[in-house]
């Protein structure tokens, strides 16, 4: 079926990105994998390439576009090469929408030029030890000082992707206690400078997958946050968080589809080259049937991901639709990648093969951004159940 979601500009970007990955990432990716993170200077290269500025207004050094289609190309190309760009996805997909939506003109002038260049990398700190998906249960506090010049931040966050290299972190904290009838009340967002006194990075977490993205624990002990670094209005943080969930979940859905497509590519190449009993593995009927079934699932996932992308760009993607896309695409990717690993036999279990890394990287898709169970609850509620 003819695909219509991308135009000539997107395909030109794809060619540039593919060449960049082959030259700058593939030769050193094993080193990143062993180190457990991409090097900090890599993000300057992404800034020079223009990756960070696509959706940033021109007055702040960006391209001024309003589309997620270039992000979609990036998902496809990194998956195709069996690599990822470390914590940079959080920088663009999670942090940027909050800056664009909430930052004042003065804040945008301070934040966005450095955001575009990669001089300041951003992360989002929402999850806390013991709360998981229960954002309203957060304990981190930010109390306004008596002279009204700053907030005093205390608490801890965990599972913060990009947390090691981040220069600014959007921290969710309680500026007031929850009300009796609304646990979500009283949460605010702050653009916290990671060089502030009392801000510390705990463990760089040892993850099953996504080994090249730095994920950390963060701690705040009497961190002074200038009132000028409050994002949006005090107490409306939970509403702001919900506003951007659709785009976050689309990103996970599209990334999962791209991983599934890459898995089929890896498996097809492997079974064509690998010989057993004097014949290529691709010669056997079981291999053909398995790959055919996987390709059919990838085709369906691509259609769902593309449709969600078009709806997102049009401003029409609802929370329930985003949840449905995430649930479907991540479950498809789980099945497809597992079957493609099986076709590799024992070699599929070796990290030197991209299918093994892809298997581990993919597993978190059904957890972060809201678990599959949360997605089902959202969909069921939209059905009136």
N, C-alpha and C positions, 0 to 999 in steps of 0.2 A: 504494500500500500504506500502511496506517495505521502511523504511527510511534508507538512506545510508550516511548521512552527518556526523555522529558521529562514533567514534571507541571506543575500550575498555578503552583507556586513558580518553576520555571525559566522559564516563559513570562512571568511578572510581571517577573522579573529581565531578561529579554530586552527587554521594553518600556522599562524604565528605562535599560538600557544603550544601546539604539538612540537614545533621546532625548538621552542624554549625548553620544554620538558626533556626532550631528547638530549639537548646540549647541557642544561644546567642542573637537572634533577636526577635522571636515570644513572649517570656515572657515579654519583655520590650517595645514592639512596641507601645502599647497604650501610654506609657509615652513619647516616641519620638513624637508621633502624637500630643499630648497635648502641648509639648514644641515647636513644629514647626521646629525641627531639630534633627538629630542624634547627640549624644555626640561626642566630639572631640576624646576621647580615643578609640572609636569604630574603627576608622581608623587604629590605631596601631594593632588592632586585625586582620583587613583585610591584613595588611602588613605581620604579622606573618603567616597568612594562605597562603600567596603567591599570593594573588589576583592581587597586583599591579605590580608584577615582571614577569608575564607570557611572555610578549613580550619585556622585557628588556634584553639586552645582558648579558651573564654570568659574564663578567668582571666587571659589575657594580652591581652584586648581584641578577640578574634576572635568569629566566629559559632559556632565549635565543631562545624562540619559535617565529615563524612568522605566526601566525594564529589568526583568530577572533572566532574560534569555542568554545574556553573556555568562551569567553564573551557571546556567544550565549547560552551556558548552564546556565550561571549566569542569563541572562534575563528570561529564562524559569523557573528557580527555585525560583527566587524572586517573579515572577508573581504568580506562583503556590501557594506560601505561603501567598500571599496578602501583601507583604512587599516591601520596597526598601532600598537601602544602602545609603541614603542621597545623598550628593554631590560627592560621590566617582566615579560615572559614568563619570562625567566630567573630573575628574583626569586622568582616563584611556583612555576613548574614544576620548576626545577632546584634552587634553593637551599633552599626551604622543607622538602622531604622530608628533607634531611640534618639540618637543625636539629631537626625533630621526632623523627627517629630517633636522633640521636647526642648532642644537647646535654643536659647535666646540668640539674637543676632550677635551679641558680644561673645557668647560661648562658641558659636560656630566659627567666628573669626579666630578664636584661640585654638579650637580643636581640629577643625577640618583640614587645613593645609598640612599639618603634621600627620594627620590620619592618612591622607592621600599619598604622601611620600614614604610612609612606613617609619618615619621618625618616632611616632608614638603608636604603639600597638595597643589595641583595646581588647578587653574581655568582659564577660558578664558574670557576676557573682550572685546567684540566686539560691542554689541548693545549700542546705546546712546539714551537718551531722545529725541524724535522727529524724529528719523531716521528710527527706525524699521528695515525692511529688506534692506533698502538703505545704505549698508555698505560704499559705496563711498561718502556718504554725511556726514561722521563723522567729528566732529569739534575738538576733543581732539588733542592737539599738543605736540610734543617733539622736542625742539630746542637744538641743540648742543651748549655747552658752548664755550666761546672764547678760552679757553685753550685746548679744545678738549678732556677733561677727562670724561665728563658726559653729559647727556641730561637733560633738564628741562621739566618735564611733567606737563601739565595743562589740565583739562577737567573733564568729568564725564561719567560714564557708568551706565547702568541699566539692570535689569533682569539677573544678573550674578549669576548663580547657583554655589554653593560652595563658594560664595563670603564672607561669614561670617567666615568660618573656614580656608580659604586659607592662606597659608604662602608665596606662590608665585603666581602671576597672569600674564598670557600672555596678555599684553595690546596692543591693536591696536591703533596707533596714527599717526598723520600726521607729517612727518619730512620735508615736503615741500608742497607747495600749488598744487592743481590739475592743470594739463596743460589744455590749451584751448580745445584740442581735446581728452583728456582722463581724466575723473573725477576720475578714479581709481589710477592714478599716485600719488606717494608721501606718501604712507602708509607704515609704518614699524611696526615690532613686537618687544616687549621688555619683558623680564622675570623680572617683578618688585617685589621687596621684600616688602611685606605688612607692615613691621616694619619701613619702610623709613619715615622720617619726611615729613609731608604734605600729606601723604596717609591716607585717612579716609574711614570708612564704614558708610554709611548713614542708611537708614531704612532697616531692614530685612523685605522683602516684604511679605504681607499677601496674599498668593495664594489660589485659588480655590482648587487645587489639589497638588500632590507631597508635602504634608505638611512636610514631614520629611527631605526634602532637603533644605538647607539654601540658599535662593536667596536674593540678596542684591543690593542696589545702592552703587556705589563707586565714590569717588571724589578725584581729584589730584590737589594740590595747590603747585606749585613750587617743585615738587618731583624730587630729584636728582637721576637719573638712570645711574650708571656707564656704560661707553661704552662697557665694558666687558659683559654687560647683554643684548646687542642687539642680537636678534636671526636672523640669516641669514644676507642678505644684506639689506642695507638701501634702502627704496623705493619700495621693491618688496613684501610688505605685502599682497596686494590684490591677487597677484598670489599665494602666499603660502596658503592663506585662501581657495581659490578655489580648491587647490590640495587635501585637506582633506575632502571636502564636501561629496564625495561619501561614505566614510566610516562612516561619521556622519549620513548620511541619511539612510544607511543600518542599523545602530544601532537603529534608531527610528523605522524603518520598522519591524525589528525583534522583538523589544520590544513590538510593538503594536500587532503583531501576538501572542506573548506569553501571553499578557493580554487578548486577545480574547479567547484563549484556556483556560485560568484560569477562565474566566467568565462562560464558559460552564460547567466547573467542579463545580464551586460554585453553579450554578443554578441546575444542575442535583442532587447534594447532597441535596439542599434545598427542591426541589419538591418531592424527595423521602421520606424525613423525615416529611414534612409538610402535615397535614391532614385537609381537608375541606369536609363538607357534608358527613363525615364518610369514606372518601376515600383519599388516598395519592394524592397530586396534580399531581404527575407523571402519575396517572391512566387516566387522561383526554386526549382526542385526541388532543386538542389544544396545550397542554403542549408537547406532543410527537412531533407534527409537528413543533412547534417553535424550540425545541432543535435540531431536525434533520436538519432543515434549517440552524441553527447556526453552527452545526458541519460541514456541507458541506462547508460553507464559511471559517471556520477555516482551513479545509483541503486544500482549495485553497490558502489561505494566507500562510500556512506553506510551500507549494510547491514553492511559489514565494520567500519567505524569505530564504529558503534553497538554491535555485538556485542563489540568489544574494550573499549569503554567500560564496558559492563555487567560484563564479566569483571574489569576493573581494579578497579571499585568493590567487587566481591565478593572481591577478593584472590586471584583465580584466573587472572589473565593470565600465562601462562608466557613466558619469554624468546623461545622459538621462535614463539609466537603473536603476540607484539608485533612481532617481526621480520617475520613474514608480513604483518601489517596495514600496517606501515610500507612494505614493499616494494610491496605492491599499490596502496595509496592514493597513494603518491608517483609511481608509474609512470602511474597513471590520470590524475593531475593534470597531469603532464608532457604527455601526449597531448592531453587536453582543452583545456588552456590554449593550446597551440600551434595547434590547429584553430580555436579561437575568435578568436585573434589574426588568423589568416588571413582570417576572415570580415570583419574590420575593414578589410582592404586596407592601404593605406599609412598610414592613420590609426592602425592598431594598433601602428605602430612609433614613435609619438609619445608621449613621457612625459606629456603632458597628458591622455591617455586612461588610465583605470585598468587596462585590459587589458595595456598595455605594462609598467606597474610590476608588475603581478601576474606577468607572464611572468618578469621578472627576479627577483622575490622568491621565486618557486617553485623556481628552479633548485637552491638550496642544500639543499632537502629530501632530495635523493638523495645528499647528501654528509654533512651533520652528523648527529650522533646515531648514526653508523655508516653507511658507504656502502652502496649497494645491493648491492655485491659481498660486503660483510661480512654483510648480511642473508641473502643466498643461502647463505653458508657456514653460518650458524647454523641455517637451515631444513634444509639438507642433513644436518647433523650430527644433528638431531632425528629425521631419517628413517632414521638408521643408515647413512648413506652416507659 
